[in-house]
């Protein structure tokens, strides 16, 4: 459980937009300044973490706490 994000890939289109996929399915498309910013950052570090952050598909750290909340307990 947890771990680092995986399964992300990206492709740059001829028009300059960037399509980010997660396990082969389109997750988001970046255009203009956002695409340029992404391309500048993707070469610098953790590509999978960056793509997870950009798509909003990442763990927020509160899953374990929320599971034990009385509202979420099943009898």
Phi, psi and omega in degrees: 000148181081225180082185181271154180292148175210170178091004180268147174212160177221154178223138178262126179272165181299329181279002178095353178283158181239125178256124178255128179245155176232115185052043175084354180254137180301129179255318179196161175234128179254138180229158173062228184296324180296320178294317179296318179296317179299313181297327177289323183279330187294333180279348187270336186201224185289100182296315182296318179295320179296314180294324176296318180295317182294322182276347182083009183259076179211158180285140183261356176088359183251008184296317182293319179295316182294328180297328183267002178292139182307326180294332185260003179277138177255140183276000000 
